[in-house]
């Protein structure tokens, strides 16, 4: 199961590594800053097309973005 609180933390971390503000990321994705904030706080869930855009912009694969590899490690 995807933990969207962790995903939000991952989005925040990756965004900051790219030196992007929430406004910058929102502009690149054609969404509002408030939507980015919701994702980062784990309140909202990105749609699949937004996940694809996030992966491209933040230069990460979807498994890492959705913390799927971390879930596998925790189950071991």
C-alpha positions in Angstrom: 0.0 0.0 0.0 1.3 3.5 -0.8 1.9 5.8 2.1 1.1 9.2 0.7 2.6 11.0 3.7 6.0 9.4 2.7 5.3 10.2 -0.9 4.7 13.8 0.0 8.0 14.0 1.9 9.8 12.5 -1.1 8.2 15.1 -3.4 9.3 17.9 -1.1 12.9 16.5 -0.8 13.3 16.0 -4.6 11.8 19.4 -5.4 14.2 21.1 -3.0 17.2 19.2 -4.5 16.2 20.6 -7.9 16.0 24.1 -6.3 12.4 24.5 -7.2 9.8 26.3 -5.2 6.2 24.9 -5.0 5.3 27.7 -7.4 8.0 26.7 -9.8 6.9 23.0 -9.8 3.3 24.0 -10.1 4.1 26.2 -13.2 5.9 23.3 -14.8 3.0 21.0 -14.2 0.2 23.5 -15.0 -1.4 23.0 -11.6 -1.8 25.3 -8.6 0.8 25.7 -5.8 -2.0 24.7 -3.4 -2.2 21.3 -5.1 1.5 20.8 -4.8 1.2 21.7 -1.1 -1.6 19.1 -0.6 0.6 16.4 -2.2 3.6 17.3 -0.1 1.5 17.2 3.1 0.0 13.9 2.2 -3.5 15.4 2.1 -4.0 15.0 -1.6 -3.1 12.2 -4.0 -1.5 12.9 -7.4 -3.4 11.5 -10.4 -1.4 9.1 -12.6 -0.7 11.7 -15.2 0.7 14.0 -12.5 2.9 11.2 -11.2 4.3 10.8 -14.6 5.0 14.5 -14.9 6.6 14.5 -11.4 8.9 11.7 -12.4 10.1 13.5 -15.5 10.5 16.9 -13.7 12.1 15.5 -10.6 14.2 13.0 -12.5 13.1 9.9 -10.6 11.3 6.7 -11.5 7.8 6.1 -10.2 8.9 3.3 -7.8 11.2 5.7 -6.0 8.7 8.5 -6.1 5.9 6.3 -4.6 8.4 4.8 -2.1 7.6 1.3 -3.4 11.2 0.1 -2.9 11.1 1.2 0.8 7.9 -0.8 1.4 9.7 -3.9 0.0 12.6 -3.4 2.4 10.4 -2.9 5.4 8.6 -6.2 4.8 11.8 -8.2 4.9 
